[in-house]
């Protein structure tokens, strides 16, 4: 399985575009985010596998340059691939930056909309 940082050129753009939806699906799950950010990566993996099977499979397929629609991971290779995913700093950066983006609420910002009196 290739690391995100190893994929270059037009292929990188295609893969990145295809990763957006499955990554977003996982990072909006507060239970997964809490487990991951608290350092309980095994619980985060378990939750991801249980609650987001298709998203996890899609991410693994894309990084293996396989068609997500037909990709079937093997029980023997899946644990190794999941650990490789967690060790891919560029991919984990996508998860953490997207998680921070999801937590940002633009509606909470206070804005002065009144004109200043002169």
C-alpha positions as CSV (number, residue, x, y, z in Angstrom):
1,X,0.0,0.0,0.0
2,X,1.4,3.4,-0.9
3,X,1.5,6.3,1.5
4,X,-0.3,9.4,0.5
5,X,3.0,11.3,0.3
6,X,4.3,8.8,-2.3
7,X,1.5,9.4,-4.8
8,X,2.3,12.2,-7.3
9,X,1.0,14.0,-10.3
10,X,-2.5,13.8,-11.7
11,X,-3.0,10.5,-9.9
12,X,-2.4,12.3,-6.6
13,X,-5.1,14.8,-7.5
14,X,-7.6,12.1,-8.5
15,X,-6.9,10.0,-5.3
16,X,-7.1,13.1,-3.1
17,X,-10.5,14.1,-4.6
18,X,-11.7,10.5,-4.1
19,X,-10.5,10.5,-0.5
20,X,-12.5,13.6,0.6
21,X,-15.9,11.8,1.0
22,X,-14.7,8.8,3.0
23,X,-12.4,10.9,5.2
24,X,-15.2,13.4,5.9
25,X,-17.6,10.5,6.8
26,X,-15.2,9.3,9.4
27,X,-14.1,12.6,10.9
28,X,-17.6,13.8,11.6
29,X,-18.2,10.8,13.8
30,X,-17.4,12.4,17.2
31,X,-16.9,9.0,18.9
32,X,-14.1,8.0,16.4
33,X,-12.5,11.5,16.7
34,X,-12.5,11.4,20.5
35,X,-10.9,7.9,20.5
36,X,-8.3,9.0,18.0
37,X,-7.4,12.3,19.6
38,X,-7.2,10.7,23.1
39,X,-4.6,8.3,21.7
40,X,-6.8,5.2,21.8
41,X,-6.0,4.3,18.2
42,X,-7.1,0.7,18.5
43,X,-10.6,1.9,19.6
44,X,-10.7,4.4,16.8
45,X,-9.9,1.6,14.3
46,X,-12.5,-0.6,15.8
47,X,-15.1,2.1,15.6
48,X,-14.1,3.0,12.1
49,X,-14.4,-0.6,11.0
50,X,-17.7,-1.1,12.7
51,X,-19.4,2.1,11.8
52,X,-17.7,3.1,8.5
53,X,-16.9,-0.1,6.7
54,X,-17.3,1.3,3.2
55,X,-15.3,4.5,3.9
56,X,-12.4,2.5,5.4
57,X,-12.5,0.0,2.5
58,X,-12.6,2.9,0.0
59,X,-9.5,4.6,1.6
60,X,-7.5,1.3,1.6
61,X,-8.6,0.6,-2.0
62,X,-7.6,4.0,-3.2
63,X,-4.1,3.8,-1.5
64,X,-3.7,0.4,-3.1
65,X,-4.7,1.9,-6.4
66,X,-7.7,-0.4,-6.7
67,X,-11.3,0.2,-7.7
68,X,-13.2,0.8,-4.4
69,X,-16.3,-0.7,-5.9
70,X,-14.7,-4.1,-6.4
71,X,-12.0,-4.1,-3.7
72,X,-12.2,-6.8,-1.1
73,X,-9.5,-6.7,1.6
74,X,-8.2,-9.9,3.0
75,X,-8.5,-10.7,6.7
76,X,-4.8,-11.6,6.7
77,X,-3.6,-8.3,5.2
78,X,-6.2,-5.9,6.7
79,X,-4.5,-5.5,10.1
80,X,-1.2,-4.6,8.5
81,X,-2.8,-2.2,6.1
82,X,-4.7,-0.5,9.0
83,X,-1.5,0.0,10.9
84,X,0.2,1.4,7.8
85,X,-2.7,3.9,7.5
86,X,-2.2,5.0,11.1
87,X,1.6,5.5,10.4
88,X,1.0,7.6,7.2
89,X,1.5,11.1,8.6
90,X,0.1,12.8,5.5
91,X,-3.1,10.8,5.6
92,X,-3.5,11.3,9.4
93,X,-2.9,15.0,8.7
94,X,-6.0,14.9,6.5
95,X,-8.0,13.4,9.3
96,X,-6.8,15.8,11.9
97,X,-7.1,18.9,9.8
98,X,-10.6,17.9,8.6
99,X,-11.6,17.2,12.1
100,X,-10.6,20.7,13.2
101,X,-12.4,22.2,10.2
102,X,-15.6,20.3,11.2
103,X,-15.3,21.7,14.7
104,X,-15.0,25.3,13.5
105,X,-18.3,27.1,13.6
106,X,-18.5,30.2,11.6
107,X,-21.8,31.1,13.2
108,X,-20.1,31.6,16.6
109,X,-18.0,34.5,15.4
110,X,-19.2,37.9,16.6
111,X,-19.3,40.4,13.9
112,X,-19.9,44.1,14.2
113,X,-22.4,44.9,11.5
114,X,-23.2,48.4,12.6
115,X,-21.6,51.4,10.9
116,X,-19.2,53.4,13.0
117,X,-20.6,56.8,14.0
118,X,-18.5,59.8,13.1
